Amino acid sequence: MCVLERRLRMRSAFARSAVSLRSSARLSGSVAKCAAPIKNAGMPLQFACMALHLFGGILGFFATKACGYDERTCRTVAIETAMKSSAFGFLLASLHFGAFNVRVPSAVSVVWMAIVGSIMAVYWQGKPATN
């Protein structure tokens, strides 16, 4: 392995870590602003947000499968639909609604979006796509 290749691999690893840290900072900011209402909402809100992302991913997979797409495309669509832009929903709720509690479901959804999408990606990473 040449020096240039090693440097590129090191930068790639650093870039992935930097993106993860930046995403975590954004995520924690959204959640921290709504900590008390999230705590008061309890488990029903958690289950609803988890189900939204989980079923969105499952539906995305099977809908593309039914349309005849290959396995790799179905997996990609599943991960993308599971990872809907909850942060954008939080921003829109913050900008356009006066009531503070409107932001709470999006703040919780930001966390579940990351969890469900990551689980799907890790699950399929170890399984070769069959066509």
Summary of the structure (lengths in Angstrom):
residues: 131
radius of gyration: 17.9
end to end distance: 33.8
largest distance: 57.5
contacts: 353
relative contact order: 0.14
helix: 85%
strand: 0%
